[in-house]
């Protein structure tokens, strides 16, 4: 569904990604792992059109999106949950969700009611402002907002960052349910156990390049690679 070929990108004159290639297969979850500063978030921003592609290509469903605007990438069916969550603090939970779902088709699979059923805690907080939510509630809202776009590809950047263990388990269960339903996902995550318990395939990024690819089972069995590139 998504293919990066020899991608190079970065910030201004600073090149962060150096010839990165990867594939995300339809109906499966790909985890992108690596130490802080390896280039994981930079890769996601390039996919979403938030950073320019200096060289190489990004293809979604076989069509290049390397020069496509972020809003057009979203309209193609790619939803992004950033590490910073970026919910609207001055809007209520309901307003945040309604805003995300305003362009959904009449027969949309994901509706406001379904998101509330999926995240009951959001139903209890519909009239609360985004700035009144806990970190876990904000993450639920960010994911729920992305689902209301009825994506074909869901990209999540560090969804467990700063969350209590009980909330991490809840997020894990929700992502597992989405995977079971066949949603294609790309997950960037520092929590090795969380990522490898969910992902089908894993790519490890080091110094802006792919340094290892394989299955979750394979990386769990490869302690040398874990130690060298992940510090596990």
Rosetta blueprint (number, residue, H / E / L):
1 X L
2 X E
3 X E
4 X E
5 X E
6 X E
7 X E
8 X E
9 X E
10 X E
11 X E
12 X L
13 X L
14 X E
15 X E
16 X E
17 X E
18 X E
19 X E
20 X E
21 X E
22 X E
23 X E
24 X E
25 X L
26 X L
27 X L
28 X L
29 X E
30 X E
31 X E
32 X E
33 X E
34 X L
35 X L
36 X L
37 X L
38 X L
39 X L
40 X H
41 X H
42 X H
43 X H
44 X H
45 X H
46 X H
47 X H
48 X L
49 X L
50 X L
51 X L
52 X L
53 X E
54 X E
55 X E
56 X E
57 X E
58 X E
59 X E
60 X E
61 X L
62 X L
63 X E
64 X E
65 X L
66 X L
67 X L
68 X L
69 X L
70 X H
71 X H
72 X H
73 X H
74 X H
75 X H
76 X H
77 X L
78 X E
79 X E
80 X E
81 X E
82 X L
83 X L
84 X L
85 X L
86 X L
87 X L
88 X L
89 X L
90 X L
91 X L
92 X E
93 X H
94 X H
95 X H
96 X H
97 X H
98 X H
99 X H
100 X H
101 X L
102 X L
103 X L
104 X L
105 X L
106 X L
107 X L
108 X L
109 X L
110 X L
111 X L
112 X H
113 X H
114 X H
115 X H
116 X H
117 X H
118 X H
119 X L
120 X H
121 X H
122 X H
123 X H
124 X H
125 X L
126 X L
127 X L
128 X L
129 X E
130 X H
131 X H
132 X H
133 X L
134 X L
135 X H
136 X H
137 X H
138 X H
139 X H
140 X H
141 X H
142 X H
143 X H
144 X H
145 X H
146 X H
147 X H
148 X L
149 X L
150 X L
151 X L
152 X L
153 X E
154 X E
155 X E
156 X E
157 X E
158 X L
159 X L
160 X L
161 X L
162 X L
163 X L
164 X L
165 X H
166 X H
167 X H
168 X H
169 X H
170 X H
171 X H
172 X H
173 X H
174 X H
175 X H
176 X H
177 X H
178 X H
179 X H
180 X H
181 X L
182 X L
183 X L
184 X E
185 X E
186 X E
187 X E
188 X E
189 X L
190 X L
191 X L
192 X H
193 X H
194 X H
195 X H
196 X H
197 X H
198 X H
199 X L
200 X L
201 X E
202 X E
203 X E
204 X E
205 X E
206 X E
207 X L
208 X L
209 X E
210 X E
211 X E
212 X E
213 X E
214 X E
215 X E
216 X H
217 X H
218 X H
219 X H
220 X H
221 X L
222 X L
223 X H
224 X H
225 X H
226 X H
227 X H
228 X H
229 X H
230 X H
231 X L
232 X L
